[in-house]
Amino acid sequence: MNAPNAPVIPNSNSSMRRFLKIVNLRPDEAERTLLMFLFYGATSIGAVWLEYSSSTLFLEAYTAEKLTWVYIATAFVVTAFGVFYSWLQKLFPLRWVMLGISCLLALPLPFAWFGLIQKGTFFYMAAVFGIRLWVEGIYVLSNINNDIAANQLFNIREIKRAFPLISTGIIVAEIVGGFSYPFLVAWGGGAVNMTLATCLMLFIGSCVLFYLSTRYKQAFPNSVYNSEEDREMSTRALKGNILKYVWLLFGFFIAAQVLFFMIEFQYQSQLEIHLKTEEAIGSFLGIFGGIMGVFKLALQLFGSSRIIERIGVFLAVLMPPVGIIITGTIAGFAPFGLLTGFVVLKFFDELFRFTIVAATAPTLFQAVPDLFRSQIQSFVRGIADPLATGGAGVLIWVVSEIFRRNNIGADVSAHWFAGVIVVVAMIWVAIIWLLRRGYLELLIQSVERGQLSLSTVDTRELRRAVSESMSRAETQTEQSVCIELLTQIAPQAVNESLAPILLQMNPDLQAQSIAAMLENPESRYLPYIHEVMQSHHASPQVQALCLRYVLLADEQNRDIDGLRKYLGPEQNPIIRGTAVALMMRLGASSQVAEATNTLRHMITSPSQPERVLGCRALAEAAFMQSLRFYVPQLLQDPSIEVRCALLKAIAATRASEYFPSIIRGLHYKATRKAAHDALVTLGDDAIAPLLELTTSDRSPDNVRIHAWDILGEIGSQGSISVLANNLLTSWGKHRRQILRTLIRIPQEQGIEAILELVGRSGIEKLVVQELGVMTEAWAGVVDLSIDKVACTETGLLLDSLQNEAINSLERIFLLMKLLYSGSAIQAASFNILSDSKSSLARGMEILDNTVDLSVKQIILSVVDNRSIPDKLNILATLHPYKPLSPINRLQQLVELRYCLSDWTLACCFHVARTQWWSLTAETMLKCLEHSTGFVREAVIAYLQVASPRSLMKVLPRLLKDRDSLVLAQSRAIYYYFQNNGKNILNLSNNLHESKDIDTEIKARMIGKPNGYGES
């Protein structure tokens, strides 16, 4: 395998890229998003036409009172549709299920049209009732199709950008369908013929879905994921707060749907009473739907996300029921007529229901742990909606019967009905309040257990949860966790939440809290700080933190002279160091000089704690100046703590001449953590030396890998860009570390950066590269089998090659985490890499139902329990396998050393040594400079056998090697050469003289049988 080219980085300045940035899409997502929008829009336009025509025909044939029977029947029909859809997935591939359902939506309509043209007959009445019922089925099944198709075509990160654009298909459909309906009715000869128009539009939607599923067939699995085991695990987990929360979710969606149908019932009733004729009702429905669509589209594009972001999820979701209470009360009193009142109520309900509520509904499931979130979401939405539809029908029927039996007129009953709507809206408000409490409790528990990612939750609600949990926490550990969470998710709210309860904390928690508050000190919280500072129980550390807070927060009344009383030797060194640092940062020149003198005494003190605290004060003051003179001495200090504190001080003061000392600190275990923190503090200033460190072959691999980790912790745009760019050119353990680092960066910034750089197609090219590494590893296993090359070293090489394939697979899983849900890929990886056959099958099913890469089937085949020759045949479509002789295969592996592990490379040289196989001079010279000691040791051992003359030439340099193993080996060889040098040279001369290493090695190999021992 030749070194593959890195994925091509697309031109970010092209007009198409600029347009896609405006709509927040990436090039790889544009085509899929457009096709999904066309499919959903075409289907929705047909559904809108059918809804308007069926409403018109139903009101004429049955009157609005009979709508209750439609709602009740809908509950059973829609539930049956959901069960039917799930059942079909057990029998057929997902693609054919979706296409079949899409065609099924249009199938009954020609028969319904045949019944509608026979007006006045039983067939007409049955067709009117049937198509009114079928409208609900079309909406439900098309939404299921749309959601499933979107989930298959887009991963969890892509769908956040693409789905809002796709979901506008229904809003655009309402605009187009609403305004076109009156003209089509007039042109087509009535509402009856709109059934055929709907059939045509649904067929167009099916054609788009067919093309979509053909174009991206890899997105639709050929098998069905058997989730029985997951279901059992989820059932055991559904207890306590989660179970209560699920019931509250049921209540939320049921109340929302009941309100929708009650408002819809009265809206249709008022249209029937006041508009009377079929044409008037149809025209009004079309125009109202078009206007409604315009408002919904505007709110969805420009208002929904901003409203939710500004006021939070639960205040946003309270807007619809509160608005319904207000408009329902107005409609009940009807100062401007019942028709107008219920039209306004319908307008307000639908405007916020399909924008605010639709946008926040998925957020309500965020508190549920990832393990069974999708199951709960499909369970709740699949049952709550049809159950609510039936419940609404029963409730409307009961209320209508009560009014009828008491001979209450239509106008009076409408007033009372408005009151019932207001009562249900109040119940919805109560459910939302209870749901918020359950959400907060479950959210904080999920985060504490590590079951929830902070990048996917609503931080506003989580902040409230943490603040409330602080007051209820009983142990110090619980309070400490809450403080840490609050610091991570809402640093701007730390002071407000923690300051009032500081006195109730123990010294450790006080120190943690004040340290967090110091990130954003504010003068209005100074009274709380003064109370803590004057407390007799305050520890020196707490007093020092309070002193710092007072000076930093109160900018107008800073008393720098007051710090002098803390500079005396009688003061605790912690407080003295803080006072020195503050005076150096904030004081005048004379005060700085006094503080500098005090700090000089601290860093030159014979007491080790004094020197440590002095170096820490130097870091806090961020002031070096005349104290630079003492830095070289402190760098040689016998105390590791002093040296570690000094490294942080160098970073804080930006003393660039000592940056190499920080880099050197990474090479030693004792100072590695301090050097790590110092480099993170340097931020972008550390990028250049870290990048130089990662690309240096003379740097130990563990240090280079540590440098990648530091770049990720810096987390700036520059460091993330460096990681993303180097991912494309790195191999092996360095690629693995960069991937891990990118994935760990908060808010998925690293993942977004690499996707922005190369896109989905670039990630797939990297996967293909890793499959190429697997091909080379398995080719080595086949061509260097123990039957062909019998020695211990060969066995070690074969084992290492098997591990190469496993390591490559692990990197493929990491690459997949850039595109798909991390928990799903982790579960697949865990099961596939286990030894159990059942776990392997389970992992493959998870992978099959999660991944939609074009090479998915190849990946599934190579992870299966197949022989290595079979796997090579499968991989041949990407990387053809050509059998080679053992020596040629080994030479090929050594040439591909950039993508092999150090141990595999060392094993190659040991096998070449025992078998007397020649390797190129260029390869040996480069490997002699390898960063890993045991690789250099293997090359030296090979040269000792293959070319002693060449080894003698490089031996002086090897006697200065930094690795103890290589150094000991080189010294032993040196003493051996001193005693046997002439014999070795004569042996070489007997072959023939050569200055070229490669020529000499080839000469040495002439006539030597396999297994020839060392000289």
Phi, psi and omega in degrees: 000117174288156180298116182290154177288147176291154177305141181286132178274120183292158179285115183282352182262002180292155182297323179295317179297321180293320178295317181295329176294324180297318180269008176060048176232159174254158183306321181293341185262345190297311184295316180298319181295317180297314180296320178295320178298316179296317179298310183293321180294316180296315179297319182290324177299315176300318180295322179295314178302315182293324179297314181295315181293320180292323177296317179299310182293323183292315180297326180287321186272324189241340189073163186293336182300328182283356178299333180300322180291327175297316181295317180295314180295325179300322180303315181288317183294314183293319176299318178297321177299316180298316178295319180298318179298314179297321182294319180298325181294339177279345185252328188230158174299150186303321182300316182286330175296313181296315180294321179297317179295320180298319177288326181298329180300325182269343189301315183285347190293319176300323178292322177296320179298322179297324177287325184290331181285351178259065186298139179090355180260173177298322180297324179295312182297320179293321180293320179299312180295321183295315182288331176295324177287323183293334178303315180295322178296320179297315181298314183295309184291323178292325176293319177298314178302316182295315182296315182293316179299318179295318179294329179282323185277334184237142174277181189297332181275321180294325187291335177296326179273321189277322190294322176303323178289321178295318185292341175290354177301321180289325180288316176299322179298321178293323179292306182295312181295321182293312183285333181276339186302309181302320181292320179292323178296315180294321182284325185269353175092032174117171183292336183299317184286348177294343176296319179290323177297320177297317180301317179296317182292322177295325177294320176299317177300320178297321178295319178297317179296321178298314178297318181299314182288335176282318181295325181237052185296336180292345181281346185247115186293152178274348180235167182253131180290121180274106188259025181299317181294319177298322182295321178295317178298318182292322179298319178294326182281339183282081179211166177065228185297326182294317180297317178297321181294323178297319179295323177293323176297318175303312180299321181298309184287328178293314179299319180297316182289321178300316178299319181301313184285328176294317178295318179300320181298310181291326177299313179294322180297316181293324176298317181296320184289317190265331183263330171066302189275156181297317183294318182294317180296313181298316180296318180297315179301318181294312182293317179298318179296321178295313178297318179301318180297321179298313180295319180295319179297318179296316180293321181295319184281324190242346187239322189303305184297323180291320178297312181297319181294324185280318187252354179093163186297311190283328173292324178294317183286346174282342183301313180300309181295322178295318177297322178295321178299316182291308182290328177294322177295317178296317180296326180295318178281335174048060178292341181237026176100144183295319181300310180298319181300313182283334173294317177297317179298316178297317180299312182294316182298312184289326180300313184272334181294315185268007175237288183296306183295317180297325181284328184268341184305314178298331181295330181297340180267000183293330182288342180284132179305148185304330188303319182228027179294313184296323179296315181295320182297313180292325180294312183293310183291329181286335183254321186297317184296307179294326177297319178293323179299313177295319178298321178296318179299316179296316181297316179296319180295317180297312180297318180297320179295320179298316179295319182293317182292333179264012176054041178272130183292169184296319181293316180294318180297327178295320177298314179295323180297323175299323177295320177297319178300318179296319180297315179297322177296323177295320176298321178298319177299316180297319179297319179298321179296315177294323179296322179297317178298315178295322178299314182295315180297315182290324181296313182292324178294319181295320179293317181297325181275359180074020182266001186222139179269133180294341182283349184248001185256165175279108187294332178297313180290324179294323177298317178297321179298316181295317181298318179291324180292331179301318182287337182263348183296137184256333183248160179296324180297316180297317179295321179297319178298317180296318179298317181296316179297317181297322179296324183285317191266332183212069182300332181289344181256007184296313181301313182299323184278325190262327185305314183294341184248016182298318183294339181277354184265160172279169184304322181296315179292325176299316180298316180297319182291313182293323176299321177291321180293333181293346177294336180210069184293138180227141185293333184291347178259007181298322178305321178294321180293319179297321179299317180293319183296325181274356180290142180289342183268359183290129178282162177305323179296316179296318179297320178296318178294319178297318178301317179295318181297316182299315182290325183278329184277323185264080185290327185281331185239041180290130178252084182291323179298332180294344179285344183300327182291347179264000184271351183289155181295344180284343180285152175300135183303330179295314180291319180298315180299321178294317179297318178300312182298318181293319181293323179290328181280322192247348188275172174283177186299319180294321179292322177297320180297319179295317180293323179297320179296319177297318181292327177298317178296325181290314185282347176252009182292147175292343181279124181297317177301323179297317181295320178299310181293329176294317177294323177294320177296323177299320178292318181293324181287338183051044186217118182252297177044240186292344182281355177301332182302332185267353185297311179303321178295318181290330177295338178260010183300140179293341181274125177296323180298321179296313181297320179296316179296324180293322178301319178293324178294321177299318179293317182294325182270357180055041178282087191298333181292344180253008177302321177303331178294324177294316178299317178297329179298335178292337185281349184241135185299322185294325183254004186297316182296316179294318177296320177303307181298322180295318180292324176296320177298322180296334178064229184297336178295338181270351187297313184298309179295327178291320179295321177297323179294318183290334182263359181274123178290342181275351179277137176301147184298322181295327177289319179296319178294322177297325179296321176300319181297320180295319178302322177292322180290329176301315169067015177276169178300322180295315182291321178295321178296321178298316179298314182297317180292322181284341176299325185288336184249356182270164181219163171060226186293334178289319175297319179299316181293320178297318178299313179300319181294315179299320182292328183281343183298132185301157180055024177055030180295322179294318179296316179297324182295314182289326177291324177293327184285309185241347179073182181297321181295324178294320177297320180295326177294323177294323176298318179297322176301315180294326174295328175295321176297318178299320179300313181295321180295313181289329174297321176295322178298319181288313186282338180250030183302156185297337178290329182272323182229096188266101171195164182298319182299326179295320177300318177296319180295318180296319177298318181293326177293323174298320178293329177301316179297319179294317179298321178296320177297320178297321178292327175297319177297321177296320177297323179295330179294342175288340185248330189234174180303126181299322182292322179293315179294322179296318179295317178297316180298314181300316182287320183291321183277359176278170183270351185278136178293320179294322178293322178299315180297319180295316179298320179294324178294317178299315181296318181298326183266000180249319189267143176229029176293153178294338180261019184301315183295326177293317179297315180298324181289319184284338177274349180286167180282081179236163176286158181297319175302321178296319180295322178295323177295322179293318181287348185298336178294335178257315185225095182300139179258127177240117181301139179232160174292157182306316183293320179292324178294319179295318178298321178296319180297318180294324177295332180265030186299336182296335181249011178252158177286163180298321182293320178298318179296318178297319179298324178301316180291324179292321176294317179299324179294313184289331182263358181056049178262140183278145174231156185289152180297320180300318179299313183295318181296321179291321181287337174293341178259013182297148184285343182262131186297317185288341173289315177298323178297320180293321179294319179297317179298322177294315180295328179299327179270317190276325184204077179302323180301314179295322180296321179298327181291325182264357185298320179304322178289324180292334179289354176250015185296146183281343183271131184295324179295313180294320180297315179296319179296317181295320179295319179297318179293322180299313179294325178294318178295324180298324182273332186234021186300316182297317179300319181294316180295322179296321178298318179293320181292328180296328176288287163178155182287144175200133176274338181277128183299314183300316180297318180296320180295315179299321179296323181293333185277350185295121174077006181270124181285161176298142179087004179298129188283176180289149175280000000 
